[in-house]
Amino acid sequence: MNISLRKKIIFLVLSFLFIVTLAASFISSRELQKYYMDRLVSQMETQLEEVEFLLNHHRLNFSRLDDYSFLTQYAAKSHYRMTLIDAAGIVVFDSNVSQDSLAFLENHLNRPEVQSAITEQFGHDQRISATLNQSMYYAAKAYRNHGNFQNIQFIRLALPLEEIQLVMRTVRWKIMAGGGIALILIAIVSYLIASRLTYPIHRLAKVAVQIKGGNYDARFDKSGSDEIGELADVLNDMLSKLKTDLIHMKKLERVRSQFLGNVSHELRTPIFSVQGYLETLMQNPGADTKKQQKFIKKAYRQAVRLNNLLTDLIDISRIESGEMKMTFSPFSVHDWLRKLVGDLQETASENSVHLVLDNNKNENIKVLGDRERLNQAVLNLVTNAIKYNSADGHVNIGYISRDSKIEIYVSDTGRGIANEHMPRIFERFYRVDKERSREVGGTGLGLAIVKHIIEAHGSRVYVDSQVNKGSRFSFRLVKVQA
């Protein structure tokens, strides 16, 4: 079930008010209770002083019924229960107990308020009375005897808490009733405010429907300078960026078309060359063997170039589409690079280049990766370093341990790469030296394949190159702990 924004706002406001009302009721009740209790303590202290004054200025004999009755009436008029206790804790007077029943009362010396009066001259406590079986508040003070009542040591007053509790309940109900009325009033106000807030949102939704239908020239109306107006600005900016993205997509489509054009051109060149060489042979069947061999070799080189191009195209297509899955496993770096250097020695010799593995010592270092794909990447880097090198140049392959990674590098003393070419050398079909690249059989896809394979291993290719001094390509693999 979909709930409208208006209802959500109303529900949120009412929920918040309900929580606030409960919290206010709880806090108010506690503060009022504290206030009344503090006031009660103050009143009882005053009343205890008055009782002490009364005892010091009136000669009363509690064994006489009239005097006992007088003090009982006095306590009744003050609405307190009065108790007089001697030093041993025996009750000698209690306004709620008849004179002939005093002997049945418990010893009061261990009452909390009496114990506090012993040490601090004044004490108070709240509990249920064992005699009256109701919640009472007690206050007691040490009697400063002036000679009238040598046997009285403590004066204690007690007051039922029912009145205070009744006030507390009344206050709580009034707070809750006020909160209920506030809930109703705020519900009405929330409805009106929510309606006003959601109206511009409905307008934004209508424009969004137009955009969904393909009308990218539609614009969201900025109805004010509030958050809705800011949202309209943001949406308009997003719409502008969306149009920009559409332009970018069209640009990518053009790039795709250019890529297809480049592929067609790269394929057409060797195909036409092979076709031309074969036509020449067909039209000159009587040509001498030496000349025929020359055209056959040229046709063969173009066929090899065509095969390499198709292989690279298939590889890069599989990598970019995710069809080429990587299988990661640990393997020895030294053994891997030593074998690769051995496989490429013949190619290096044909190009008068010295190919060297820098790490002569067989170290037991292993890395995690797809050895077959990494072999393809390094093979491309080394082949480029050999073919674009100078006569009697050098190509060095090696590895360096860097904390938890192993850096693999291929460096050469070749022509180097100018700075203006550096940002594009990993693009498909981009060539720094087009004539030299085609002459040595390059497809223009080697570095793009290297980039994809290395990135699939969670790394990147680092390039450091200087014109006429050489280049250094490197990447890092995860070291496997022995």
N, C-alpha and C positions, 0 to 999 in steps of 0.2 A: 504494500500500500504506500503510495507516494504522499508525503506530507508537505504542504506548501510552506514556503519560506515565512509567510505571514503567521501561520500557526506555530511554526518553530520559534519565532521571536516571542510570541505571546506566552508560549509554554516556558521558554527560558526566563522571561521576566517574572512570571508568576512563581516559578520554582525558586528563583533567587529571593523574591519577597518572602516566600514561605519559610525559607531557611533563615533569613534575617529576622523574621518575626519570632521564630522559635529561639534564636540566639538572644534576641532582645529580651524576651520573656525570662529566659534562664538567668541572664546577667542582671536584669532589673530585680528579679526575685532575690537573688543572692545579696545584691547591694542593699535592698530594703531590709532584708533580714538582718544584715550586719548593722545597719543603721538603728533598727529597733532594739537589737540586742545591746549595742553600745549605750543607747539611751536608757534601756532598762537597768543596766549595771550602774549607771550614774544615779538613777532614781533610787535604787536600792541602797546604794552607799549613803545617800542623803537620809533615807528613811532609817537606816541603822544608827546614824548619828542622832536622829530625833529620839529614837527609842532609848539610846544611851542617856541622852539629856533627861528624858522622862524618869528613868530609873534613878538618876542621881539627884533629882529634885523632888521626888515624892516618896514618902515612907510607905512602902507596900509590904504586906505580909501575905505571902502566897499560901500560907496555911489557912488563912481566912478566906472563906468562900466569896465574900464581897470583893476583896482585892483581886482575887483570881478572876472573878467575873468582869471586873472593871478592865483589866488588861486584855481579856478576851474580846470585849466589845471594842476596845481601842484598835486591836488588830483587824477586827471585822470591818471597821470604818475605813481603815487604810487599804483594805482589800489584800492584805498579806497574811500568810500563815506565820506566826511568830513562835520561835522556840528559844528557851533559855537553858543553857547547859553549864554544868559545873566542871571543875578541873578534871574530874575523873570520867567525864563523858556521860554522866547521868542527867537526864532531862528533868529539870525542876519546874518547867512551865512549857505548855504547848497549847496554842489557841484553838487547835482543832481536836484536842483530846481533853476529856473531862479530868478534873483534879484527882478523882479516885482511880483513874485508869493509867496514871503516869507510870506506875510501877511495872506495867506490862510492856512499856516501850523498850526497844533495843538500846544498847549503849551507842552513843553518837560520836564517840571520840575519834573513830577511824573514818568518819565521813570525809570525802575529799575537801570540801569547803572548810571544815573544821581544821584539818591538818594544815591547809594553806594559811588559815588565820593564826595558827600557832607560830609559824615561821615568818609570815609576811604581814601579820596583823589584819589581813583581809583575804578572803578566798571566795570563789564561786564555782558552781558546777551545774550541769543540766542532766537530769535523768528521770526515770520513773520512780515515783515515791512508793516505797514498800508499804507504807501505812495507808495512803490514799489510793494507790494503784492508778496514778495518772501522771502525765509528763509535767515536771515541775522544774523551775529554775531556782537555785539556792544561792544565797549570799550570806556570809558569816564574817564577824569581826571579833577580835579579842576585846572583851569588856574592860574598859579602864575604870577599875573599881575605886570609888571615892568614899567608901565606908558604909554605904547603905546595904549592899548585898555582897557580903564577903564570899558567899558560896557560888555566885554566878561568875563564870570564866568566859563564856562565849554567848553572843547574841546572833541568832540566825533568823533570816526571813526567807520565805518561799512563796513563789507566785506561779499559778498555773499558766502553761504556755498555750493553752487553747485559744486565747484571745489573739495572741500574736500569729498563730497558725491560721486563724480565720482571716485576719487581715492579709496574710500572704496569699491565701487562696483567692480572696477577692481581687487582689491586685493582679494575680496571674490571669484570672478570667477576663478582667478588663483589658489587659494587654492583648490577649488572644482575640477578644471581640473587636478591638480596634484594628488588629491585624487583618481580621476577616473582612471588615469594611474596606480597609485599604486594598485588599486583594481585589475586591469587586471594582473599586474605582480605578485601580491601575490596570485591570483587565480591559476596561473600556478604553482607557487612554492608550494602552498598548495596541489595541486593535486599530485605533485611528492612526497611530504613529506607524505601525507596521504596514498599513495600507499605503500610507504616503511614501514609505521607504521602498516598497516593492513595486510601485507603479513605474518608476524609471527603469527598474530591472526588467520588467515586462517589455518595455520599449527596446531595451538592449537585446532581448531575446528575439524580438521580431526582426531586427536588423541581422542578427546571427543567422536566422532562417534564410534571409535573402542571400547572404554570403554563401551559405551551404548550397543554395541553388545555382551558384556560379556567378553571382553579381559581385565581383571583387572591387567594383567602384563604389559600393555602398559604404557609408560611414556612420559610426555610432555617434548619436547626438549627445553632446556635453551639456546637460541641463543645469549644472551648477558647479560650484567649486568644492563640493564635498567629496567623500570617498567614491561615490557613484560617478561623479565627473572625472575623478582621477582614473577610475576603471575604464571609462569611455576613452580617455587618452591612451591608456595602455593598450586597449583593444585596437584602437586605430593604428598605434605603432606596430602591433603584431600583424595587423592586416597589411600594412606597408611592407613589413619584412616578408610576409607571405608572398606578396607580389614579387619581391626581390628574389625569394626562393624559387618561384616559378621561372623567373628569368634565368636563375642559376641552373635550374633543371634543363631549360632549353639550351643553355650553354653546354651542359654536360652531354646533351643529345648531339650537339654539334661536334663535341670532342669525340663522342662515340663514332659519329660519321667519319671524322678525320682519322680515327684509329682504323676503321674499316678501309678507308682510302689508303692509309699507310700500308696496311696488310696487303691490300690488292696490289699496291705498287711494288712492295718487297717481293711478292710472289711473282708478279708479272716479269720483273727484270730477269731472274734466273730462267724462268720458263721460256721467255723470248730468246735468251742467249742459247739455251739448249736447242731450241727449235731452229735458230739460225745456223748453228754448227752442223746440225743433222741435215738441214737443207743443202748446205754447202757440200757435204759429203755425198749426198744423193745426186746432186747436179754434176759432181766431178768424180764419177766412179773410177776413172782411170788415173786419179792423182797418185803420186808416189806414196809409198808406205810411210815415209817420214812425215809428210804433210798430213796424212790421214791420222797418224798417231797424235800429232799436235792438236788437231781439232777434237779428237776423242778425249784427250786429257782435259781440254778446256770445257767440253760438255760435261765430263765427269765432275770437275770442280764445281760447276754450277749446280749439278744434281746434288752434290754433297751439301752445298750451301742451302739449296731448297729443302733438303731433308732436315738440316739443322734448324732452319727457320720454322718448319712445321712442328718439329719436336719442341722447340722453345714456346711456340704459340700454344701448343697443347698443355705444356707444363704450367705456363702462367695462367691459362684459363682454368685449369683444375685447382691451382692454388687460390686464385681469387674467388672462385665459386665454392670453395670449401670441400671439393671432392677429393683433393689430395690430403689424406690423413697422415699425420705425423705419428711415428712410433718411437717413443722416448725410452732409452735404456742407457746404462752406463757403459763407457768404453774408454780405452787407453788413448790419451791425446798423442803421446809420442809414437805409438805404433801406427795410428791413423795417419799422421802427417808424414812419417817416414815412408809409408807405402805410397802415399800420394806423390811425394817428391820423386820416388823411384819411377812411377808410372809416367811422369812428365819430363824425365831427363832427356829422352829422345827429342821431344818437341823443343826443349830448350837448346839442345845442341844444334838442331836444324836452323835455329834463329840466332846462333852464336851468342847465347846468353848463359851465364853461370847461375844455376839453380842450387840453392843451399838451404839445408835445414839447420837453423841456428842452434837448436838444442841437441848437441851431440850425445849427451849423457841420457841414458834411458831411465827416465823418472817414472815412478809408478803413480802417475796422476790420472784420475779419471774424471770425465765430465758426463753430464746427462743431456742426451739429445738424440735426434734421428740421424744416425751416422750416414745413411745413404743420401739424405737430402743435404746435410752439411757438406758431404763430399762433393755434391753437385755445386754448391755455392762456392766453396774454396777453389774447386777446379776452374770455375768461371773467372775468379779473381786472379789466380795464377796464370791462366791462359792469356788474359788481358795483359798482365804484367810482362809476360814473355813477348807477345806479339807487338806491343806498343813500346818496346824497349829499344835501346840503341845497340849497335854492334859491340860485342864484348862487354855488354852491360851485366848487371847483377839483379837477381831476384832472391829475396830472403823470406823464408817461412819460419815461424816460431810461435812460442806461447810463453806467457808470463803469468805467474800466480798473483792475483790481486784479492786478498782476503778470501771471501767465499766464492769468488769467480775466477775463471781462467780466461785470459785475453788471448785470442788467436789473431795473428797479424800476417799480412802479406805486403812486403815493401819492395820497391824497385828503383832503378836508377834511370828510368825512362824519361819521356818528354814532360810529364807532369800535366796538370789540368789548371787552366786559367780560372781566376775567381768568378768571372761572369758565367762560367759553365757549371760551377759547383752546385747551385740549387736544382739543376735539371738532370744531372747525370743518371739518376735512378728512374727517369721517365722512360716509358716504352718507346722504342725506336729513336731515342735521342742519341745523337752521335756528336762527339767533340770534333772528330776529324772524319767526315763522311767518306772521303775518297780512300783514306787509309783503312777505315773499317771495312769497307766492301772489298778492298784488295786482300785483306787477310781473312776474309770470310765471316766477318762479324754479322750478327743478326739484329743488333740494336736492342735485344731483350735480356742480355746476360745480367746486367746490373739490376734490372727490375726483378728478375728471378731471385738474385742474391738477397735483395731487400726483403722480399716476401718471406723467404725461408728463414732469415735471421729474425725477423719480427715474430714469426710463428714460434720461435724459441724464447720469446720474451726479452729480446735484446734489440739492438739497433746497430747499423753499420756506421763506424766513425771513419772520416776521410781527412787526411792531412796531405796536401800536395803543393809543390812549388814547380813553376814552369822551368823546364830544362834541368831540374834536379831530381825529380822523381815523386812518387806517391806512396802513401801508406794507408792501406785499408785494414780495419780491425773490427772485431766484435767480441762479446763476452758470453761465456756459457757457465752454467752452474757447476761448481766443483762438487764431486761426490766424495764424501769422507771415506777413507779406506777402513 
